[in-house]
Amino acid sequence: MGNSILTIKDLRVEFPVETGTVKAVDGVSLELRPEEILGLVGESGCGKSVTALSILRLIPAPGRIVSGEIRWQGQNLLDLPISDMTKLRGKDIGVVFQDPLTSFNPVQKIGHQIAEVLRLHTGCKTQETRDAVINALSQVGLPDPERQYDVYPHELSGGMRQRTMIAMALICHPQLLIADEPTTALDVTIQAQILELLRIMQAQNRMSIILITHNLGIVAETATRVAVMYAGKIVETAKVRELFRKPLHPYTHGLLESIPRLNRSGSLYAIPGTLPDPLNLPNGCHFAPRCLEAMDVCRKLVPDLLPQSPEHNVACWLYK
């Protein structure tokens, strides 16, 4: 982990509710390397977005980070004063949220909202800021950026709003971009355009990206390395090609088998069962109740995430 710009160690995030405590993130450890695109994948509700929000310390109440470390360039973000975190957000670490329509202020023009980020972190003057924002809108492929500067979020299409959100996230040239399901609400053609835009901007700015998605097809096209998450835990990490060539965890097998293919006949494969109740997680491996290869030990003890090769780690008793 010596060359990592971001290292997460044993992160635990909980949400107390009336009937108990939801362990949304349960001992996650990850590393992110310079100029890398890391795909974080898993079913909805597995803790992907909560992990990302923890990096920026934006966990909504009553949730709280219980323990762990989040080291950004050597410093533990969980120890920083909120004033220092505010300076970090948007400047060193940018974020693209799932739904830009609800992320933008609906009564403020988009150019003014992006300009506010730039003024906050750089102190640019009015005309300099406007020119920089128009240039950023142009870079992300928005047509007629001078006119788009003065429109409201609802006046843009879904794809244009997503491009605008990317422009806002990158306006201060961050070293890390967190992209949380950036293509979920878009049609397939626009999805491809947004993913290509992220690849181009990543190469131009030489930044790292954490790409959060439930779609392994997107990971195959975009990411260099992947972490598979299930019920608050990382169950497998590998280089993308290695994961697709030789998946180890039964859950990863299931995700890959459920991808539609043109040469496949019959009904689409579905992983049996559903995600466990977060208030009543099973003992041992959380995937054991859905696993066709589960053994007695799987239902009793939690497996550690251990290396099977230099770049391939898995948390499964089949490989102990």
C-alpha positions in Angstrom: 0.0 0.0 0.0 3.0 2.2 -0.1 2.1 4.0 -3.3 -1.6 4.4 -2.5 -3.1 7.9 -2.4 -6.2 6.6 -0.5 -6.2 3.8 2.0 -9.2 2.6 3.9 -8.6 0.3 6.9 -11.3 -1.6 8.8 -14.0 1.0 8.2 -17.3 0.5 10.1 -20.4 2.7 9.6 -23.6 2.2 11.6 -27.1 3.6 11.4 -29.1 3.2 14.7 -32.8 2.7 14.1 -35.7 1.9 16.4 -35.4 -1.8 16.0 -31.6 -2.1 16.2 -28.4 -1.0 14.4 -27.8 -1.3 10.7 -24.1 -2.2 10.0 -24.0 -0.5 6.6 -20.2 -0.8 6.3 -18.7 -3.7 8.3 -14.9 -3.7 8.3 -14.1 -2.5 4.8 -10.4 -2.2 3.8 -9.5 -0.8 0.4 -6.6 1.0 -1.4 -6.6 3.4 -4.4 -3.5 4.0 -6.4 -2.5 7.1 -8.4 -4.2 7.4 -11.8 -6.3 4.3 -11.2 -10.0 3.6 -11.9 -11.3 1.4 -9.2 -14.7 -0.2 -9.7 -16.7 -0.8 -6.5 -19.5 -3.2 -7.4 -22.4 -5.0 -5.7 -26.1 -5.2 -5.4 -28.1 -2.2 -4.2 -27.9 -1.8 -0.4 -24.5 -3.5 0.0 -22.8 -0.4 1.3 -21.1 1.0 -1.8 -22.4 4.6 -1.5 -22.0 4.7 2.3 -18.4 3.8 1.8 -17.9 6.6 -0.6 -19.7 9.1 1.6 -17.5 8.1 4.5 -14.4 9.3 2.5 -15.9 12.8 2.5 -17.4 12.4 6.0 -20.9 13.1 4.6 -22.7 10.3 6.3 -26.3 11.5 6.9 -27.6 11.5 10.5 -28.2 9.4 12.5 -25.5 7.4 10.8 -22.0 7.5 12.2 -18.5 6.2 11.4 -17.8 3.9 14.3 -14.1 3.0 13.7 -11.4 2.6 11.1 -9.0 4.8 9.2 -9.4 6.7 5.9 -5.9 7.9 4.9 -5.6 10.5 2.1 -2.0 11.1 1.2 -0.9 9.9 4.6 -3.3 11.9 6.8 -6.3 10.3 8.5 -9.4 12.1 7.3 -11.4 11.0 10.3 -9.1 13.1 12.5 -9.4 16.3 10.5 -11.4 19.3 11.7 -14.6 19.9 9.7 -13.1 23.2 8.4 -10.2 21.2 6.8 -12.6 18.7 5.4 -14.6 21.5 3.8 -11.5 22.7 2.0 -10.7 19.2 0.8 -14.2 18.5 -0.6 -14.4 19.7 -4.2 -10.8 20.7 -4.4 -8.8 17.6 -3.8 -11.7 15.1 -4.0 -14.6 15.7 -6.4 -17.9 13.7 -6.4 -20.5 12.9 -9.1 -23.8 12.0 -7.4 -26.3 9.5 -8.6 -29.0 12.0 -9.5 -27.8 15.4 -10.6 -31.3 16.8 -10.8 -31.7 16.5 -7.0 -28.0 17.4 -6.4 -28.2 20.8 -8.0 -30.1 23.8 -6.5 -33.2 24.0 -8.7 -33.6 27.8 -8.3 -30.0 28.7 -9.2 -28.4 28.8 -12.7 -25.9 26.0 -13.2 -23.1 28.3 -14.2 -23.4 30.2 -10.9 -23.4 26.9 -8.9 -20.2 25.7 -10.6 -18.6 29.2 -10.2 -19.4 29.1 -6.4 -17.2 25.9 -6.1 -14.3 27.6 -7.9 -14.6 30.8 -5.9 -14.7 28.9 -2.6 -11.5 27.0 -3.3 -9.5 29.4 -5.5 -10.7 32.9 -4.8 -11.1 33.6 -8.5 -12.6 36.9 -9.5 -16.0 37.1 -11.3 -14.9 37.3 -15.0 -12.1 34.7 -14.4 -14.6 32.4 -12.8 -17.1 32.7 -15.6 -14.4 32.0 -18.2 -13.2 29.0 -16.3 -16.7 27.6 -15.9 -17.5 28.0 -19.6 -14.3 26.3 -20.5 -15.2 23.4 -18.1 -18.6 23.1 -19.7 -17.0 23.0 -23.1 -14.5 20.3 -22.0 -17.3 18.0 -21.0 -19.0 18.4 -24.3 -21.9 20.7 -23.5 -23.1 22.5 -26.7 -23.1 26.3 -26.6 -21.5 26.5 -23.1 -22.0 30.3 -23.0 -25.7 29.9 -23.2 -25.8 26.8 -20.9 -24.1 28.9 -18.2 -27.3 30.7 -17.6 -29.8 27.9 -17.7 -31.5 26.1 -14.7 -31.0 22.4 -14.0 -34.5 21.4 -15.1 -33.9 22.9 -18.6 -31.2 20.3 -19.3 -31.6 16.7 -20.5 -30.4 13.9 -18.2 -27.2 13.4 -20.1 -26.4 17.2 -20.2 -27.1 17.4 -16.4 -24.7 14.6 -15.8 -22.0 16.3 -17.9 -22.6 19.5 -16.0 -22.2 17.6 -12.7 -18.9 16.2 -14.0 -17.8 19.7 -14.9 -18.6 20.9 -11.4 -16.7 17.9 -9.9 -13.6 18.6 -12.0 -13.6 22.4 -12.0 -10.8 22.5 -9.3 -8.8 19.6 -10.9 -9.1 17.1 -8.0 -6.8 14.2 -7.6 -9.7 11.9 -6.9 -13.1 11.7 -8.4 -15.9 9.6 -6.7 -18.5 8.7 -9.4 -21.5 7.2 -7.6 -23.7 5.4 -10.2 -23.0 8.1 -12.8 -25.0 6.4 -15.6 -27.9 4.8 -13.7 -30.7 7.0 -15.0 -29.4 7.3 -18.6 -30.2 5.4 -21.7 -27.5 3.1 -23.1 -26.1 5.5 -25.7 -25.8 8.3 -23.2 -24.2 5.9 -20.7 -21.5 5.1 -23.2 -20.8 8.8 -23.8 -20.6 9.6 -20.1 -18.2 6.6 -19.5 -16.0 7.7 -22.4 -16.0 11.3 -21.0 -14.8 10.0 -17.6 -12.0 8.0 -19.2 -10.9 11.1 -21.2 -11.0 13.4 -18.2 -9.2 10.9 -16.1 -6.4 10.7 -18.6 -6.2 14.5 -19.1 -6.2 15.3 -15.4 -4.1 12.2 -14.4 -6.5 11.6 -11.5 -7.8 8.5 -9.8 -11.5 7.5 -9.9 -13.7 5.4 -7.6 -16.5 4.2 -9.9 -19.5 2.9 -7.9 -21.9 0.7 -9.9 -24.0 -2.5 -9.8 -23.1 -3.1 -13.4 -20.1 -5.3 -14.1 -20.4 -4.5 -17.8 -19.5 -0.9 -17.0 -16.6 -2.0 -14.9 -15.3 -4.2 -17.7 -15.3 -1.2 -20.1 -14.0 1.5 -17.7 -12.1 0.2 -14.6 -8.6 -1.1 -14.2 -9.2 -2.8 -10.8 -12.4 -3.9 -9.1 -13.6 -4.5 -5.5 -16.8 -6.6 -5.1 -18.9 -5.7 -2.1 -21.6 -7.8 -0.4 -23.6 -6.9 2.8 -21.2 -4.3 4.0 -18.0 -6.3 3.3 -15.4 -6.6 0.5 -15.5 -10.2 -0.7 -13.1 -10.0 -3.6 -10.6 -7.6 -5.2 -8.6 -8.1 -8.5 -7.5 -6.6 -11.7 -10.5 -6.4 -14.0 -9.2 -8.9 -16.6 -8.2 -11.3 -13.8 -11.7 -11.1 -12.2 -13.5 -11.8 -15.5 -11.0 -14.5 -16.4 -11.0 -16.3 -13.0 -13.6 -15.1 -10.5 -13.1 -16.8 -7.1 -15.9 -15.8 -4.8 -19.3 -17.6 -5.4 -21.0 -14.2 -5.3 -18.7 -12.8 -8.0 -19.5 -15.9 -10.1 -23.2 -15.2 -9.7 -22.8 -11.5 -10.7 -20.9 -12.5 -13.9 -23.3 -15.3 -14.8 -26.2 -12.8 -14.5 -24.8 -10.5 -17.2 -26.9 -10.8 -20.5 -25.0 -12.3 -23.4 -25.9 -12.5 -27.1 -24.7 -16.1 -27.4 -26.6 -17.3 -24.3 -30.0 -19.2 -24.7 -32.6 -19.7 -22.1 -33.6 -17.6 -19.1 -31.2 -15.2 -17.5 -29.4 -16.5 -14.4 -30.3 -15.0 -11.1 -28.5 -15.4 -7.8 -30.8 -17.3 -5.5 -32.3 -15.5 -2.5 -32.0 -11.9 -1.5 -29.6 -9.6 0.4 -29.8 -10.4 4.2 -31.7 -8.2 6.6 -29.1 -5.6 7.7 -30.7 -5.7 11.2 -30.3 -9.5 11.4 -27.1 -10.5 9.5 -26.4 -14.2 9.3 -23.5 -15.7 11.3 -20.2 -16.4 9.5 -20.1 -15.4 5.8 -23.0 -13.2 5.0 -23.4 -14.8 1.6 -23.6 -18.4 3.0 -27.5 -18.6 3.0 -27.4 -17.9 -0.8 -24.3 -19.9 -1.7 -24.6 -23.2 -3.4 -21.1 -24.2 -2.2 -21.5 -23.2 1.5 -19.9 -25.5 4.1 -20.5 -25.7 7.9 -17.6 -23.4 8.6 -19.1 -20.7 6.3 -22.2 -20.5 8.6 -20.1 -20.1 11.7 -17.0 -18.0 11.0 -16.3 -14.9 8.9 -13.5 -15.4 6.3 -10.7 -12.9 6.1 -9.9 -11.2 2.8 -6.6 -12.9 1.9 -4.4 -12.9 -1.2 -4.6 -15.8 -3.7 -2.1 -14.1 -6.1 -0.3 -10.8 -6.1 -3.3 -8.8 -7.3 -6.2 -11.1 -6.4 -7.8 -11.3 -2.9 -10.9 -13.2 -1.8 -12.8 -13.7 1.4 -14.1 -17.3 1.1 -13.5 -20.5 3.0 -13.2 -22.4 -0.2 -9.7 -20.9 -0.6 -8.3 -21.3 2.9 
